[in-house]
Amino acid sequence: MHLKGKHVFITGGNQRLGRAVSELLLKEEIKLTSTYRSSATAAATLVEFGAKLGRNVFTLKMDLRELSQIADAVSKAIDHFGPIDILINCASDFYPTPVLSCSEEQWDSLLETNLKGQFFLAKACAKKMLKNGGLIINFADTNGEHPLKNFTPYVISKAGILMMTRNLALEWAPKIRVNSISPGPVLLPEAFSEEQKKRAEEKTLLKRLGSPSDISSAVLFLIGNDYINGFNLCVDGGR
């Protein structure tokens, strides 16, 4: 798929990995809609970044836990830029939830943000994509296939993303391609100790952490290769 002039809708595109993806894609002359839940300041700086490149960035406040907000955001994005060509489901919550202290509220919030909301966002975008063609890229996690102590709801949500990707690819082919990316140790949580960071590095074959550009370039690869569908690309240093 050629990017110039395409409408890309990204969740969480204002911070961390999503920001790296947004900035790289803006250099490709796209039209970008980026959603945020609480990072209004970061969203404003993304608009400024786009303006310096001569790009129009449309930012929207949206909570993936609220289905009405999802439908409203998609409608506003289409009104602003026209049909959505590419959806990038990047937004995600990540925090420890030891099983014996995990509350129903935490379970619901993680599964709704990381899986349920992303499913219904894909559904909302697909209604137009099934006529015009399109691409969906979901952000999974290498821990979607491997246990992670004290993060059970999180890893369940990411395992769900992996199967959602495969099933949507099956159901919506050949008009819509659906792939996922599983980042490894890139932009570790700020609360990680030096010992935890070192352990994360040692678990990779390359013995180092990845960078945001490793992830954004993977997104660009999946966009550019039209013969990849239903695939999960691990960008994890061989972990």
C-alpha positions as CSV (number, residue, x, y, z in Angstrom):
1,M,0.0,0.0,0.0
2,H,1.3,3.4,-0.9
3,L,1.0,5.8,2.0
4,K,0.8,9.3,0.4
5,G,-2.6,10.8,1.0
6,K,-3.9,7.9,3.1
7,H,-6.0,8.4,6.2
8,V,-4.4,6.7,9.2
9,F,-6.3,6.4,12.4
10,I,-4.1,5.5,15.4
11,T,-5.0,5.1,19.1
12,G,-2.4,6.2,21.6
13,G,-0.5,7.9,18.8
14,N,0.7,10.8,21.0
15,Q,3.1,9.1,23.4
16,R,5.7,6.4,23.7
17,L,5.7,3.8,20.8
18,G,2.5,5.3,19.3
19,R,4.3,8.7,19.0
20,A,7.2,7.1,17.2
21,V,4.8,5.5,14.7
22,S,2.9,8.8,14.2
23,E,6.0,10.8,13.6
24,L,7.4,8.3,11.0
25,L,4.1,8.1,9.2
26,L,3.7,11.8,9.0
27,K,6.9,12.0,7.1
28,E,5.1,9.9,4.4
29,E,2.6,12.6,3.7
30,I,-0.4,10.9,5.3
31,K,-3.5,12.3,6.9
32,L,-3.4,11.4,10.6
33,T,-6.1,11.0,13.2
34,S,-4.7,10.3,16.6
35,T,-6.8,9.6,19.7
36,Y,-5.9,10.0,23.4
37,R,-7.6,9.3,26.7
38,S,-5.8,11.8,28.9
39,S,-2.6,13.1,27.2
40,A,-4.0,16.3,25.8
41,T,-0.7,18.1,26.1
42,A,1.1,15.4,24.1
43,A,-1.6,15.5,21.5
44,A,-1.1,19.2,21.1
45,T,2.7,18.7,20.5
46,L,1.9,16.1,17.9
47,V,-0.3,18.6,16.1
48,E,2.7,21.0,16.2
49,F,5.1,18.3,14.9
50,G,2.7,17.7,11.9
51,A,2.4,21.4,11.2
52,K,6.2,21.7,10.8
53,L,6.0,19.1,8.1
54,G,3.0,20.7,6.5
55,R,0.6,18.0,7.7
56,N,-2.8,18.3,9.2
57,V,-3.1,16.2,12.4
58,F,-6.6,15.6,13.8
59,T,-6.6,14.6,17.5
60,L,-9.6,13.3,19.4
61,K,-10.3,12.4,23.0
62,M,-11.5,8.9,23.2
63,D,-11.7,6.2,25.9
64,L,-11.6,2.7,24.5
65,R,-13.7,1.5,27.5
66,E,-16.7,3.6,26.2
67,L,-18.2,2.1,23.0
68,S,-20.2,5.3,22.3
69,Q,-17.0,7.3,22.2
70,I,-15.5,4.8,19.8
71,A,-18.3,5.2,17.3
72,D,-18.3,9.0,17.7
73,A,-14.5,9.2,17.1
74,V,-14.7,7.1,13.9
75,S,-17.5,9.3,12.6
76,K,-15.7,12.5,13.3
77,A,-12.5,11.2,11.8
78,I,-14.3,10.3,8.6
79,D,-16.0,13.6,8.4
80,H,-12.7,15.4,8.8
81,F,-10.4,13.4,6.5
82,G,-12.6,10.9,4.6
83,P,-12.6,7.1,4.8
84,I,-10.1,5.5,7.0
85,D,-7.5,3.5,5.1
86,I,-5.3,2.2,8.0
87,L,-6.2,1.5,11.6
88,I,-3.4,1.1,14.1
89,N,-4.6,-0.2,17.5
90,C,-1.7,1.0,19.6
91,A,-3.2,2.3,22.9
92,S,-2.8,-0.1,25.8
93,D,-2.8,-0.2,29.6
94,F,-0.1,-2.0,31.5
95,Y,0.2,-2.3,35.3
96,P,0.7,-5.2,37.8
97,T,-2.3,-7.1,39.0
98,P,-1.3,-10.0,41.2
99,V,-4.2,-12.5,41.0
100,L,-5.1,-12.6,44.7
101,S,-5.4,-8.8,44.9
102,C,-6.8,-8.2,41.4
103,S,-10.1,-6.4,41.5
104,E,-13.0,-6.8,39.1
105,E,-12.6,-3.1,38.2
106,Q,-8.9,-3.7,37.2
107,W,-9.9,-6.8,35.2
108,D,-12.6,-4.9,33.4
109,S,-10.5,-1.9,32.7
110,L,-7.5,-3.9,31.3
111,L,-9.7,-6.1,29.1
112,E,-11.9,-3.3,27.9
113,T,-9.0,-1.0,27.0
114,N,-6.6,-3.7,25.6
115,L,-9.1,-6.0,23.8
116,K,-12.8,-5.2,23.8
117,G,-12.4,-1.6,22.8
118,Q,-9.9,-2.5,20.0
119,F,-12.3,-5.1,18.7
120,F,-15.2,-2.7,18.4
121,L,-12.9,0.0,16.9
122,A,-11.8,-2.4,14.2
123,K,-15.5,-3.3,13.6
124,A,-16.4,0.4,13.2
125,C,-13.6,1.0,10.8
126,A,-14.2,-2.2,8.8
127,K,-17.7,-1.1,7.7
128,K,-16.1,1.3,5.2
129,M,-12.9,-0.7,4.6
130,L,-14.9,-3.6,3.3
131,K,-16.0,-1.4,0.4
132,N,-12.7,0.4,-0.2
133,G,-10.1,-1.9,1.1
134,G,-7.8,-1.3,4.1
135,L,-5.3,-2.4,6.7
136,I,-5.5,-3.0,10.4
137,I,-2.4,-3.3,12.6
138,N,-2.9,-4.4,16.2
139,F,-0.2,-4.0,18.9
140,A,0.1,-7.2,20.8
141,D,3.0,-8.2,23.1
142,T,5.6,-11.0,23.2
143,N,4.0,-11.8,26.6
144,G,0.8,-12.6,24.8
145,E,2.4,-16.0,24.2
146,H,4.3,-16.3,27.4
147,P,3.3,-16.0,31.0
148,L,4.3,-12.9,33.0
149,K,4.0,-13.1,36.7
150,N,1.7,-10.6,38.4
151,F,0.2,-9.4,35.0
152,T,-2.4,-12.1,34.3
153,P,-5.3,-9.8,33.0
154,Y,-2.8,-7.9,30.8
155,V,-1.3,-11.0,29.2
156,I,-4.8,-12.5,28.7
157,S,-5.7,-9.3,26.8
158,K,-2.7,-9.5,24.6
159,A,-3.3,-13.2,23.9
160,G,-6.8,-12.1,22.8
161,I,-5.3,-9.6,20.4
162,L,-3.2,-12.3,18.7
163,M,-6.3,-14.4,18.1
164,M,-8.4,-11.4,17.2
165,T,-5.8,-10.5,14.5
166,R,-5.9,-14.0,13.0
167,N,-9.6,-14.3,13.0
168,L,-10.3,-10.8,11.6
169,A,-7.8,-11.5,8.8
170,L,-9.7,-14.7,8.0
171,E,-13.2,-13.1,8.2
172,W,-12.4,-9.9,6.2
173,A,-10.0,-11.1,3.5
174,P,-9.4,-10.2,0.8
175,K,-10.6,-6.6,1.3
176,I,-8.9,-5.9,4.6
177,R,-5.5,-7.2,5.7
178,V,-5.1,-7.6,9.5
179,N,-1.7,-8.1,11.1
180,S,-0.1,-7.5,14.5
181,I,3.2,-6.5,16.0
182,S,4.6,-7.9,19.3
183,P,7.2,-5.5,20.7
184,G,9.8,-7.0,23.1
185,P,11.7,-4.9,25.6
186,V,11.3,-1.4,24.2
187,L,10.6,1.7,26.4
188,L,10.5,-0.3,29.7
189,P,8.2,1.0,32.5
190,E,9.7,3.9,34.4
191,A,9.4,2.0,37.6
192,F,11.8,-0.8,36.5
193,S,14.9,-1.0,38.5
194,E,18.4,-1.3,36.9
195,E,18.3,-5.0,37.7
196,Q,15.0,-5.5,36.0
197,K,16.3,-3.6,32.9
198,K,19.4,-5.8,32.8
199,R,17.3,-9.0,33.0
200,A,15.1,-7.8,30.1
201,E,18.3,-7.2,28.0
202,E,19.8,-10.6,28.9
203,K,16.6,-12.4,27.8
204,T,17.1,-11.2,24.2
205,L,19.5,-12.9,21.8
206,L,20.9,-9.5,20.8
207,K,21.6,-8.6,24.5
208,R,20.1,-5.1,24.3
209,L,16.9,-3.2,24.5
210,G,15.1,-2.2,21.3
211,S,14.2,1.4,20.3
212,P,10.9,3.0,19.3
213,S,12.3,3.3,15.7
214,D,12.5,-0.5,15.6
215,I,8.8,-0.7,16.1
216,S,7.8,2.2,13.8
217,S,9.9,0.7,11.0
218,A,8.1,-2.6,11.5
219,V,4.7,-0.8,11.1
220,L,6.0,0.7,7.9
221,F,7.1,-2.7,6.6
222,L,3.6,-4.2,7.3
223,I,2.0,-1.3,5.5
224,G,4.2,-1.7,2.5
225,N,4.0,-5.4,2.0
226,D,0.6,-6.2,0.5
227,Y,1.1,-10.0,0.7
228,I,1.2,-10.4,4.5
229,N,-2.0,-11.1,6.3
230,G,-3.0,-12.7,9.6
231,F,0.6,-12.4,10.8
232,N,2.2,-11.5,14.1
233,L,5.6,-9.8,13.7
234,C,7.8,-10.1,16.8
235,V,10.2,-7.2,17.2
236,D,12.0,-8.5,20.3
237,G,15.7,-8.9,19.6
238,G,15.2,-12.7,19.2
239,R,13.6,-13.1,22.7
